[in-house]
């Protein structure tokens, strides 16, 4: 049995996991920093790095205890090397290097974006390319064609705000709290998504790129106008309409990509993949095209180390390891 210890510290979650043979999660520990960043309405990089330093050793120990293994039972150490916040990434890398050196175990560098995609393979082991993946999170919104394993073609990405970032900004503007995605998702269920005709930027463009800054501005202008006129704002209708504008564009583009690439499988990945409106609409439209939709359980959508350990297993099998002189890359691209 091959046991991989995964370490994930790319943003504000200190996460560790032990995964057996790339398929079975023995432990998956996530120490959230949400309460420390909430009052700022977003992640503060310096705070994130300091909290990772405090938490990394306890979460490693907890992952081993939950998995009922000790350091001597591990086969390799896998760690996120990018993309992400450079200070946060360095904490995870330092811990992984120390363990690799002390235990004389292989060290494996994992691309955070690839890990989000491959976490689907943990729950859907028979899943295989070719497929189209929509990666949506606080830092990324991109459409990817995966022709075969570990071969990625970036079809399009956001030209400005990522989806999760837009959710956070609008939630902060409305005073709803942080993180904005889950709050808006829940509140939207009480509203009418057709109440306000917000723009669907680039929905008819031949490009696969996304743009959310115009939508964000439209929401701000709409609310400011109502406030000037001292009119009541229906927050559920507002956020439901805002969310629908994002979902409509994402669904339209991912389905067009599936048609044009003749892929009969679609993956959702990243924190926003847990959004219920996105899942529901994409599932409904995919069924019409006889395209199968896959997405991970909500707890595997957000940043976690099980996805890192999963990818680490396949890299280890392929002999893809890194040395103790390796560095992180805050701007690491998909497929590199």
C-alpha positions as CSV (number, residue, x, y, z in Angstrom):
1,X,0.0,0.0,0.0
2,X,1.3,3.4,-1.0
3,X,0.5,6.1,1.6
4,X,1.0,9.8,0.6
5,X,0.9,12.6,3.1
6,X,-0.5,15.7,1.3
7,X,0.1,19.3,2.5
8,X,-1.9,22.2,1.2
9,X,-1.2,25.8,2.2
10,X,-1.8,27.8,-1.0
11,X,-4.2,30.3,0.6
12,X,-5.9,30.4,4.0
13,X,-6.6,26.8,4.7
14,X,-3.9,24.7,6.5
15,X,-4.7,21.2,5.3
16,X,-3.1,17.8,5.5
17,X,-4.3,14.4,4.4
18,X,-3.2,10.8,4.1
19,X,-4.4,9.0,1.0
20,X,-3.9,5.3,0.2
21,X,-3.0,4.3,-3.3
22,X,-4.4,7.6,-4.7
23,X,-8.0,6.5,-4.1
24,X,-8.8,6.0,-0.4
25,X,-8.9,9.0,2.0
26,X,-7.6,7.9,5.4
27,X,-7.7,11.4,6.9
28,X,-8.4,14.8,5.6
29,X,-7.8,17.7,8.1
30,X,-8.6,21.3,7.2
31,X,-7.9,24.1,9.7
32,X,-9.8,27.1,8.5
33,X,-8.7,30.7,9.0
34,X,-12.0,32.3,8.1
35,X,-12.6,33.9,11.4
36,X,-9.2,35.7,11.2
37,X,-9.9,37.2,7.8
38,X,-13.6,37.8,8.1
39,X,-13.4,41.3,9.5
40,X,-11.2,42.3,6.5
41,X,-13.7,40.9,3.9
42,X,-11.0,38.8,2.3
43,X,-7.7,36.9,2.9
44,X,-4.8,39.0,4.3
45,X,-1.6,37.3,3.0
46,X,0.5,38.2,6.1
47,X,-2.1,36.8,8.5
48,X,-2.5,33.7,6.4
49,X,1.2,32.9,6.5
50,X,1.5,33.4,10.3
51,X,-1.5,31.2,10.9
52,X,0.0,28.5,8.7
53,X,3.1,28.6,10.8
54,X,1.1,28.0,13.9
55,X,-1.1,25.3,12.5
56,X,1.1,23.2,10.2
57,X,2.6,20.9,12.8
58,X,-0.6,20.2,14.7
59,X,-2.6,19.4,11.5
60,X,0.2,17.1,10.3
61,X,0.0,15.2,13.5
62,X,-3.7,15.1,13.5
63,X,-3.8,13.7,9.9
64,X,-1.5,10.9,10.9
65,X,-3.5,10.1,14.1
66,X,-6.8,10.0,12.2
67,X,-5.2,7.7,9.5
68,X,-3.7,5.5,12.3
69,X,-0.3,5.6,10.7
70,X,3.0,7.0,11.8
71,X,5.8,8.7,9.9
72,X,7.5,5.3,9.2
73,X,4.4,4.1,7.3
74,X,4.5,6.9,4.7
75,X,5.7,6.4,1.2
76,X,6.1,10.0,0.1
77,X,5.3,13.7,0.9
78,X,3.3,15.7,-1.6
79,X,2.9,19.5,-1.3
80,X,1.3,22.3,-3.2
81,X,4.0,24.3,-5.0
82,X,1.6,26.8,-6.7
83,X,-0.3,28.8,-7.7
84,X,-1.2,30.7,-4.5
85,X,0.1,33.2,-2.0
86,X,3.9,33.0,-1.9
87,X,4.2,33.3,1.8
88,X,1.6,30.7,2.5
89,X,3.1,28.3,-0.1
90,X,6.5,28.6,1.5
91,X,5.2,27.4,4.9
92,X,3.9,24.2,3.4
93,X,7.0,23.7,1.3
94,X,9.3,24.1,4.3
95,X,7.3,21.6,6.3
96,X,7.3,19.1,3.3
97,X,11.1,19.5,2.8
98,X,11.8,19.0,6.4
99,X,9.8,15.8,6.5
100,X,11.3,14.6,3.2
101,X,14.8,15.1,4.5
102,X,14.3,13.7,8.0
103,X,12.4,10.6,6.8
104,X,14.3,10.1,3.6
105,X,11.1,10.1,1.6
106,X,10.4,11.3,-2.0
107,X,9.2,14.9,-2.3
108,X,6.5,15.6,-4.8
109,X,5.4,19.0,-6.0
110,X,1.7,19.4,-6.9
111,X,0.0,22.0,-9.0
112,X,-3.0,23.4,-7.0
113,X,-5.2,23.7,-10.2
114,X,-4.4,20.1,-11.3
115,X,-5.3,18.9,-7.8
116,X,-8.7,20.6,-7.9
117,X,-9.4,18.8,-11.2
118,X,-8.1,15.4,-10.1
119,X,-10.0,15.4,-6.8
120,X,-13.0,14.3,-8.9
121,X,-11.1,11.0,-9.6
122,X,-11.1,10.3,-5.9
123,X,-14.9,9.9,-5.9
124,X,-15.3,8.8,-9.5
125,X,-12.4,6.3,-10.0
126,X,-13.7,5.2,-13.4
127,X,-13.7,8.7,-14.8
128,X,-11.4,9.2,-17.7
129,X,-10.6,11.9,-20.3
130,X,-11.4,13.4,-22.8
131,X,-13.4,15.9,-20.8
132,X,-14.0,19.6,-20.2
133,X,-13.3,21.0,-16.8
134,X,-14.7,24.3,-15.3
135,X,-12.4,25.4,-12.5
136,X,-14.1,28.1,-10.4
137,X,-12.8,29.4,-7.1
138,X,-11.8,32.6,-5.2
139,X,-8.7,33.0,-7.3
140,X,-9.5,31.2,-10.6
141,X,-12.1,30.9,-13.2
142,X,-11.0,28.9,-16.2
143,X,-12.2,26.5,-18.8
144,X,-10.0,23.5,-19.6
145,X,-10.0,20.7,-22.1
146,X,-8.3,17.6,-20.9
147,X,-7.7,15.3,-23.9
148,X,-5.8,12.7,-21.9
149,X,-4.3,12.3,-18.5
150,X,-2.1,15.2,-17.5
151,X,-2.7,17.0,-20.8
152,X,-4.5,20.3,-20.4
153,X,-5.5,22.9,-22.9
154,X,-6.6,26.2,-21.4
155,X,-9.6,27.3,-23.5
156,X,-10.4,30.4,-21.6
157,X,-10.1,32.2,-18.3
158,X,-11.4,35.3,-16.5
159,X,-10.1,38.6,-17.8
160,X,-10.6,40.3,-14.4
161,X,-12.4,38.9,-11.3
162,X,-12.6,35.3,-10.5
163,X,-16.1,34.0,-9.6
164,X,-15.4,33.5,-6.0
165,X,-13.7,36.9,-5.8
166,X,-16.8,38.5,-7.2
167,X,-19.0,36.7,-4.7
168,X,-16.8,38.0,-1.9
169,X,-16.8,41.6,-3.1
170,X,-20.6,41.8,-3.6
171,X,-21.2,40.1,-0.2
172,X,-18.8,42.7,1.4
173,X,-20.5,45.6,-0.3
174,X,-23.9,44.4,0.9
175,X,-22.6,43.7,4.4
176,X,-23.5,40.0,4.3
177,X,-20.3,38.6,5.7
178,X,-17.4,36.5,4.5
179,X,-16.8,34.2,2.6
180,X,-19.4,35.5,0.2
181,X,-20.0,32.4,-2.0
182,X,-21.9,30.2,0.6
183,X,-23.8,33.2,2.0
184,X,-25.0,34.3,-1.4
185,X,-25.8,30.7,-2.5
186,X,-28.0,30.2,0.6
187,X,-29.7,33.6,0.4
188,X,-30.4,33.2,-3.3
189,X,-32.7,30.3,-2.6
190,X,-35.2,32.8,-1.1
191,X,-35.0,35.2,-4.1
192,X,-36.1,35.4,-7.8
193,X,-33.1,35.0,-10.1
194,X,-35.0,36.8,-12.9
195,X,-35.9,39.8,-10.8
196,X,-33.1,42.0,-12.1
197,X,-31.7,41.7,-15.6
198,X,-28.0,42.0,-14.9
199,X,-25.7,41.7,-17.9
200,X,-24.3,38.3,-19.0
201,X,-20.9,39.5,-20.2
202,X,-19.3,37.7,-23.1
203,X,-22.0,35.0,-23.1
204,X,-22.3,35.3,-26.9
205,X,-18.6,35.9,-27.6
206,X,-16.8,33.2,-29.6
207,X,-14.1,33.4,-26.9
208,X,-14.1,31.1,-23.9
209,X,-13.0,33.9,-21.6
210,X,-15.0,35.3,-18.8
211,X,-15.4,38.8,-17.5
212,X,-17.1,39.7,-14.2
213,X,-16.0,43.3,-13.5
214,X,-18.9,44.7,-15.5
215,X,-21.4,42.6,-13.6
216,X,-20.0,43.7,-10.3
217,X,-20.2,47.4,-11.4
218,X,-23.8,46.9,-12.5
219,X,-24.7,45.5,-9.0
220,X,-23.0,48.4,-7.3
221,X,-24.7,51.0,-9.5
222,X,-28.1,49.3,-9.1
223,X,-27.8,49.3,-5.3
224,X,-26.5,52.9,-5.2
225,X,-29.4,54.1,-7.4
226,X,-32.0,52.5,-5.0
227,X,-30.2,54.0,-2.0
228,X,-30.2,57.5,-3.6
229,X,-33.9,57.2,-4.2
230,X,-34.4,55.7,-0.7
231,X,-36.1,52.6,-2.2
232,X,-36.2,49.3,-0.5
233,X,-33.7,46.7,-1.6
234,X,-34.7,43.1,-1.8
235,X,-31.4,41.4,-1.0
236,X,-32.6,37.9,-1.8
237,X,-33.7,39.0,-5.3
238,X,-30.5,41.0,-5.8
239,X,-28.1,38.2,-5.0
240,X,-30.2,35.6,-6.8
241,X,-30.1,37.7,-9.9
242,X,-26.4,38.4,-9.5
243,X,-25.6,34.7,-9.0
244,X,-27.8,33.7,-12.0
245,X,-25.8,36.1,-14.3
246,X,-22.6,34.3,-13.3
247,X,-24.0,30.9,-13.6
248,X,-25.7,31.5,-17.0
249,X,-22.4,32.5,-18.6
250,X,-20.4,29.7,-17.1
251,X,-23.0,27.0,-18.1
252,X,-23.2,28.4,-21.7
253,X,-19.5,28.4,-22.2
254,X,-18.7,25.0,-20.7
255,X,-21.5,23.3,-22.7
256,X,-20.3,25.0,-25.9
257,X,-16.8,23.7,-25.2
258,X,-18.1,20.2,-24.6
259,X,-20.0,20.3,-28.0
260,X,-17.0,21.7,-29.9
261,X,-14.5,19.3,-28.4
262,X,-17.0,16.4,-28.7
263,X,-16.5,15.6,-25.0
264,X,-19.2,13.7,-23.3
265,X,-18.0,14.4,-19.8
266,X,-17.8,17.7,-17.8
267,X,-16.1,18.3,-14.5
268,X,-16.6,21.0,-11.9
269,X,-13.7,21.9,-9.7
270,X,-12.8,24.5,-7.1
271,X,-14.6,26.1,-4.2
272,X,-17.4,27.6,-6.4
273,X,-18.1,24.1,-7.7
274,X,-20.1,23.6,-4.5
275,X,-22.6,26.3,-5.6
276,X,-26.0,24.7,-5.7
277,X,-27.4,26.9,-8.5
278,X,-24.4,26.2,-10.7
279,X,-24.7,22.4,-10.1
280,X,-28.4,22.4,-10.7
281,X,-28.4,24.4,-14.0
282,X,-25.4,22.6,-15.4
283,X,-26.8,19.2,-14.6
284,X,-30.1,20.1,-16.2
285,X,-28.5,21.5,-19.4
286,X,-25.9,18.7,-19.6
287,X,-28.6,16.1,-19.5
288,X,-30.2,17.6,-22.6
289,X,-26.9,17.1,-24.5
290,X,-26.5,13.7,-23.0
291,X,-23.3,14.8,-21.4
292,X,-22.3,13.4,-18.0
293,X,-21.5,15.9,-15.2
294,X,-19.1,15.1,-12.4
295,X,-18.3,17.1,-9.3
296,X,-16.8,16.4,-5.9
297,X,-18.6,16.4,-2.5
298,X,-18.7,19.9,-1.1
299,X,-15.9,19.2,1.5
300,X,-13.6,18.3,-1.4
301,X,-14.5,21.4,-3.5
302,X,-12.7,23.9,-1.2
303,X,-8.9,23.7,-0.7
304,X,-7.9,20.4,0.9
305,X,-4.9,18.1,1.0
306,X,-6.6,14.9,-0.1
307,X,-6.5,16.3,-3.6
308,X,-2.8,17.0,-3.2
309,X,-2.1,13.5,-2.0
310,X,-4.1,12.0,-4.8
311,X,-2.1,13.8,-7.5
312,X,1.1,13.0,-5.6
313,X,0.4,9.3,-5.8
314,X,0.2,9.4,-9.6
315,X,3.3,11.6,-9.9
316,X,5.2,9.1,-7.6
317,X,4.2,6.3,-9.9
318,X,5.5,8.2,-12.9
319,X,8.8,9.0,-11.1
320,X,8.0,12.8,-11.0
321,X,9.6,14.0,-7.8
322,X,11.4,17.3,-6.9
323,X,14.6,18.0,-5.0
324,X,15.1,19.8,-1.7
325,X,16.3,22.9,-3.7
326,X,12.8,23.2,-5.4
327,X,10.9,26.5,-4.9
328,X,7.3,27.5,-4.9
329,X,5.7,29.4,-7.8
330,X,2.9,31.8,-6.9
331,X,1.9,32.1,-10.6
332,X,2.3,28.5,-11.6
333,X,0.2,27.7,-14.7
334,X,-1.9,24.7,-15.3
335,X,0.0,21.7,-16.7
336,X,3.4,22.9,-15.6
